[in-house]
Every structure is written in C-alpha cells, then in structure tokens.
Amino acid sequence: MKHAPYLLYSDGQGNIFEDTSLYVCGRSGWDALPIENEEWIELPKGGQLYELPDRRGIGIDVKTGEMRLCEKGWAVAAFIPPAFTGTYLAAYETLPGAETLPLFCYTAAGWYDASLNDEVGQEKFYVTAVRIEKDIRQESEGFDESKIEHGVQDLLKAYKHNRLVAHLANNCCLTYHCPAARNYFMGRWECPVPSSPACNANCIGCISFQPQEETITSTQDRLQFKPTAEEIVEYTVPHLETAPFPIVSFGQGCEGEPLLMWQTIKEAIIEIRKHTQKGSININTNGSDPKAVKALCEAGLNSIRVSTNSARENIYMPYYRPNNYEFNDIIESLKVVNSFGGWTSINYFVFPGMTDSVEEYEALRTLIKETGLKMIQWRNFNIDPDWYLGKIGVTDTGECIGINQMMTLLKEEFPQLKFGYFNPSMERIKGNFEMDYAGF
C-alpha cells in the first residue's frame, strides 16, 4: 500500500463512493489523525459498511496534506465481525441536531485501488483492525441455514415444555440471529444459558434495556422469566455430552445480570456435574457479587468473564451506574475464581483513544497483576462515540499509545496472558490455546 485508503462517503440512498481527493483519517478519543499504512487490513468477510447520517467525514487533502471535511455526503464507518478488534474509530464531524447512532461499532474504513498505483491487487475496502482470535465460531460463512432450521425444529420438539429452549429458538436464533444461539442449534461449541430478567447495573449502552426517555433503543428484548434449574439442566447436559469443544455460558446479551440468579445457577451446576464432567461451565457477568461467585466456584464453575469498559473506577462507574456494588467487587470476583484455579477473562470494551490511554494502560497492568488475569477479550465497543464520551463526562482522554502498541507492551510484560474474542473451551484452557477450529 503506497498511501492511505481514500475516504468513503454515502449519498444517503444506500450508495457508497470514494473521494479520491481525500485520504481517510481515523479517530482516537475526540481527535482525528492520520493512520499508518500498516494499520489497514482488508474488510473481513462478514463486515459491513454503513452511513453515519448528519456527519461529515474527515480526511487529509491529497494535494495539500491539510485536514478537511468531505462535503459530498455522509460519513461512512465499518462494522467489523467478531474475532477482529478495531484500532481506530471513523473520523467525522457531527452536525447540529444529528440523532444518536445505534449500538454498533464504528471502525474507520476506506477504499484502496491498487491498480491505480501499479500494484498487484484489486479495488478493496479497508479497515483499521487486527485479527485477535483464531476461533472461527462466529464467522458468517460457517453458519448453515438448513442445519439451523432443522436444529430449531428438532430441539423444540425434544424440549416441548422448556421455556429457555423456546426463548433461544424464537427470539435469539430466529429473530435476532444471535451467533451463539445459532451455534447451539447447530449442535456445536458454546451453548448460551440466559438466566436473569433483572439487572443491578444501568449501563449506558445496554443492548437489552433502554429507558423510554433515552435517545437510543435496545437492539433486542430482554428475557422475561426466571428459568428453573431443571430447565437449564435439561438442555445443557446433552450439549456438553455431544458438542465439539463444548461450553455452557450463563450471562447473555438478552438478559440482565446472572449473579442475581446465583442460587438457581448453583443448583443447575451441581446437577449438571452429576450427569457429565465434559466441557466447561462459564459465566459472563459484571462480577458484582464476589460471595455469589465463590458459591458458584464451589459448585463447579470453571471460568468467568467480567465485562468492563475500563480498568479505572472513575471511567467504569459513570458507564455502568451500579445499584448495589462497587468497582472493587469486580476485582474481588476475578480474584475469587483465580483462587479456585479457574479461568479468568475480562470482556474489555475497546474504545480507541480511551482504552489505549497511558492512564488506562497503567490501570490495566495493575488489574492483571492483582487478579492473576488469564485472558483479555478485546471486544469492539458498540456505542456512538460522541454520545458515550459525553455521557461519562470525558472531554480530554489524555496521551494515547495506540491499540496495537498497547497489545504489544502487554504481551511483552505478561507473556502468559492470552488475547482473544471468545470464551475458550476446556481444550484451550488446558493448554492448547493456539488451536484453531477449522473443520468443525
């Protein structure tokens, strides 16, 4: 690549064009800046482009080298698929009165025509991202619609009275096309176990509940009932027994906080382990109740993934807005699982210009040391950047080192720390972490 990709813009009618008078910029925090050529990769399969209404893209003039707006149409950003982590946001200027963007990630995207520069290649879309995970479990081309449909029919018939299976089929799989639910009905890998209709946090970017007065809507409906341990055990035991690289995971995007249902989950784990020792039992959680986490570990919990937007309390609290817990509780929950020899991950919401700030980097180093953290899942933060920074009151994100540089430094200091995007199977936890899943 001899130069940066060209800026993309939309005509507002679903058509995207390149502006060959501007090289595309990226965004870090509040700032637009040029991006090194090696930061760009081809838009991965399963990625999508979308326009950002009432926003003008920011680029670098090809002739003058000056930064300016593209006035030809609306700015364009990319959604990058799971297993890839974005390193820069799309750079744009928001016009007065613009509506808040929906809960997706907004990665910088551009257009590069190699043939114009006498290079071997072709016209392609590019994004600022890195593949952080070998696991193929959510790659779009791996889903077989026919198998999914037959799996839904067969399992609904097999579990006629199980409300959880019906919820996973009719809501998660068929309505929202949840990759985890689709994999379950294909009989493979990670089985989702939504368990709580309530939550003890009020996350700004919650995908299953938004107050009516808010300017955005949730992307899916939340679970409406409290499942029983019997319902959980009925469909998870067969999955653990028969699926390749099996995991059952409490805590899903279609529910609240699973630790509020810890007694039911504990009962379910005990019963599951009476029937099978196969696979891994995981919980995705905000980590708000270390005592409940301890009880689950005693019952047989194998791994925990604690979600956080930051390793800093002053950034965490205004986003999560917890009801009855403190930031230190999530640290304690990680310590508890580590003390039981379990696998500990954080579901780390990556926001370029915040995540890679020097202050955040130092706080994350401390968290890793204090908790014995095993893994960071580098997740793209699905949120309107302007709205997010405004909501948590951040006007200056401070000095930043870049997402790639941050990853490199952490790898050098903590060589045993694993990077990824998904909860690992027991096979990976036990040592073969670099395995791929080709052929399954």
N, C-alpha and C positions, 0 to 999 in steps of 0.2 A: 504494500500500500504506500504510494508515493505522497499522499496527502490525506487529510481528514475527509471523511464522507461529506457529501453535500447535505444541506439542511432539507428537511421534508416539511411540506405544508399540505393542508387539506382545503378543498373548496367548500366544505360544509355540506356536500352532497354525497359523501362517501368516496370521493376520489382523492387520491394522494399523489402529489407531484414532488419533484426535486427542484430546488432553486440552486442552479449552478453558479450563482453569484455569491453564494454564502457557504462556508464550511460550517458544519453543525457544531454547537457548543454542548457542554454538559453543565450540570448544576450540582453544587456541593453546598448544603445548607441553604443560605439565601443567595449565594453568589453564582453567576455564570462564569465559566472559564474554559479555555481550550483544553482538548484532551489529546494525550499522546497517541500516535497511530497504533501502537501495540496494545492499547486498551480495548480496541474494537474487535469483535468477532461477528461472524455471520449470524443473522437472526435464527435461533434454533427452531427446529420443527416443533410445531405446537405453539409458537409465539404468535402474537397478533399486534397489529398497529391500530391505533385509534386517534381520532382528532380530539383536541382539547378546546372546546368552544370558548370564545371570547378571550383567547390567549394568543399572543404573538410570539413565534419562535425567535430565539436569539441566536445569531450566527456571527461568523467572522468574515468580513468582506474579502473576497478572493484577491482583489486588486490592491486595496489599501491596508489590509490587515486590521482594520478597525472593527470593533464590535457594534452591531446594529440589529434592529428588528427586521423580520420579514413581514412586509405589509401585504403580501399576496393572498394570504389565507390564514387559517387557524393553525396553531402549533400541533405537532404530532409526537406521540410517545409510543413506547412499546410495552406490551405485557410479555414478560419472558416466562417460560414454563418452569415448573418445579424441577429441581436439580441444578438450576442456574441462579446465580446471585448477581444482581445489578450493582455496578460500581459507581455510576453517576445517574442522576435524575435528568429528565428532559429539562432544558433551559427555556424559559419563556417569561413574558411579562403579562400579568393578568390585568385585563381591562376592568374599569369600574362596573359593578353590577353583575359580574360573572358568577354563575352558580357554582357551588362547591362540587368538586369532582367526586364521582362514586368511589367505592372502596376497592380500587385496583392499584397495582404498582405502575409507576410512571418512569420508565427507564429511557435514557437518551437513545435516540435512533437516528440513522442517517442512510444515505444512498451512495454507493460507490460503484462506478463503472470502470472496471479495469481496462476495458478495450480502448477507452479514451486516452490511456496512458501507456499504450503499447505493452501492456502486461498480459500474462496468461490468466484468464479468468473470465468472468461474466458479470453482468449487472446484478447486484445483490443488495439487500437491506442489511445493515449492520447495527449492532447494539453494543453498549458498554456493559459487559458481563463476563463472568467466569463460571465454568462448569465446576461445581463444588462437590458433586456427588456422582458416583458411578452407577448407583442403583437406578434401574430403569422402570421402577414400579408405577410411575405416573406418566410415562411417555405416551403421547396420544396414539401413535401407531400400534401400540401394544394392546389396545382395547379392541375386543371382538364383539361387535354389537349383537350378533346372533347368539354367542355364548352368554352374554349378559342377560339378554331377554329370556333365554331358556333357564338360566340360573335363577332369575327372579321367579319365574313360574314354578320351578321345581321346589325352591325353598319356601315360597309362600304356601305351597301345598303341603310340604313336610312340617311346617310350623304354623298351622292354621290359626292358632289362638295366641301366637306370640306377638305382642304389640311392637316390640323392638324390631323384629324382622320386617314387619309391615311398614314401620317408620323408615327403616333403611331402604326398603324397596320403593315405596310410593313417593317418599319425599326426597331422600338423599340421592338415590340412584336414578330414578326415572324423571324426577322434576328438576333437581339441581345438578345432576350429572357429577356428583361427588366422586373423585377418583378412588378414594378409599372404599366407598360403598360399591363402586363398580368392580373393584378388585375382589371384594368379598363375594359378590355374586358370580365371579369367575372362578371362585374356589382357591384363591392364592393370597399369600403374603399377609398383610396387616388387616385384621378384622376390626372395624370400628364398633365401639360399645358406648353410645350416648347414654348417660345415666342421670343427669340432673337438669330439671327445668328452671332451677333458680341459680342466682349468682351473688357473690359477695363483693364484686367489683363493678364499677360503672365505666368501663373502658370507652374512651372517646371513639375509637374505631371498631366497636363491637360489630361483628358481622351477623349476629342473630337477634339483636335487640337495639333499637334506637328510639329515644323519646319522640313523641309526635311533634314537639316543638323544634326538633333538630332539622338541619338543612340537608341531611342525607338520610337515606333509608337503608335498613339492613338488607343484606344480599340473600338471606334465607330466613325461614321461620324457625323458631326455637322449639325444641322438644316440649310437649305439653303434658307429659305424665311422668310419674315416678316408676320406673321399671322395678320389678322384683328380682331377687337373686335367682329365683327359678327360671325366669325368662332369660336372664343373662347366661346362665349355665347351659341352658338347653341348646343354644346355637353356637356357643363359643367352644365347647368341648369337641364337637365334631370337626370344627375348623382346625383346632390345634392338632387333632389326630391325623388329618388328611392333607392339609395345605402344605405346599413347599415353603420353607423358611417362615413358619407361622409366628404371628404376633397377635395378641388381642390388646386393644388400646382403649382404656376409659378416657373420656375427655375429648369431645369432637367440636367442630365449628357450629354444629346445630344444637348446642346445649349451653348451659351455664357452667358453674364450677363443680366438677365431680367430687371434690373433697366434702361438699355439703351432703353428699350421699355416701360417706365413707363406711358407715355401718353395713349398708347393703352391699357395697363393693367388697368389703372384707368377707362377708358371708359368701359372696359369689366366688372369691379367690380360693377360699378354703375348700369349697365344694368342687371347684374346677380341678384343684390339685388332688382330690380324692380319685378323680377319674383319669387324669393324664398328667404326666410330668413333661410332656413335649412343649416346645415353643417358649416364648417369652410373654410375660404379663406386664404391661406398661400402663402408666397413667400420664396423660397430658393435663397440666394443671397450672394454676397460678401459684401453687406452693404455699398457700396462706395458712395452713394448719399443720405444723410440724408433728403434733401429737397424733393426728389422724394418719399422717404419712408413716409414722413409726408403727402404728397398729397394722397398716397395710403391709409393711415390710415383714412384720412378724407373721402375717398370714401367708406370705409368699410372693409379694410384689417383686418383680425383677428389675424394673427400670422406671425412671421418672424423667419427664421433660417439662421444665418450668419455663413458661413464657415470660419474656420481658422485653421492653423497648430500650432498656438501659441498665448498666451496672451501677448507675448513680441514683441515689434515693431522690434527689431533687428533680430528676427527669422522669423517674418512674411514677412517683406519686400523683402528679397532675394529669398523667395519662390514664392510669388505672383507677384512680379515685376510689380506693378500697373502703369498704364499710366497717370492717371489724378486724383488720390485720395491719401489720406494719411491714415495711420493706425488709427488715431483718428476718421476718418469718420465712421469706422465700430462701434466704441464705441458710437458715436452720434446716429447712426441708431438704435441701441438697446435701447438707452435712449428715443428716439422718440416714438417707439412702446410702451414702458413701460408707457410713459406719457399718452397714449391713452387707457391704461388699456388692451393692447394686450398681447399675449403670446410671450415670447422671448426665443429663443434657440440659442445655438451655435452648429454648426456641427464641433466637435472637433476631429481633425485627431490625433489619438493616436499613438505615436511612443515611445515605451518603451526605457527609457534612455534619452529621451528629455522631453516628456510630464510630467514625474514624477520627474524631477529635482527639487531641492529646489527652484531655481530661478524661474522656470516656475510656481510652486505651489504658490509662493507668488504673482506673477503677476496675476494669475487666481483669487486668493482671492480678489485682488483689482478690477479686472474687474467685478466680481459678485457683489461686494458692490456698485460700481459706477453706474452700469446699472440696478440693480434690476433683474438680470437674473433669469428666471423661470426654465430653463432646460439645461442640458448638454447632447447632443447626443454623446456618446463615440464611435466614428467611427474608424474602423481599417484603417490605412494609407496604401493605395495601392501604394507602391513605393519600388524600390531597395534601401535597407538601406545604402549601401556604396555610391551609386550614389547620394542619397539625401543629406547625410551629407557633401559629397564633394562639391556638387553644392552650398550649402548655407554657406560653409566655416567653418564648426564646427569641430574642432579637439579634443575638450575636452567638454563633456556635463556636467561636474560638479557632485556634490553629488546628488544621487537619493534616493528616499524613497520607490519606488515600486508603481506600478499602483494601486494595491489593497489597500495599506496603504493610498495612496493619496485620493482614493474614500472614505475611512473610515473617514479620517480627515475632508474632505469637508462636508460629511453628518453630522458630529458632530457639525460643526460650522454653517452650513446653513441647518437646518432640513427641511425647506420648498422647497429647491432646488430639482428638480426632475432629476433622471437619466433615460436614455433610449437610443433608437437607431432610432426611427421613429418620425415623426411629429404626435402629439396627435390629436385625434378627438375632437370635441366640447364637447362631453360627458365626456372625460377625463379632458379637460381644466376646465370644470365647477365643478370638484371636485372628480369624481370617477376615479382618475388616476390609481389606482391599479387594475382596471378591466382587465380581460383577454378576449380574443375574441373566446374562444372555442365555437364551434357550428356554426360558420359563415364561 
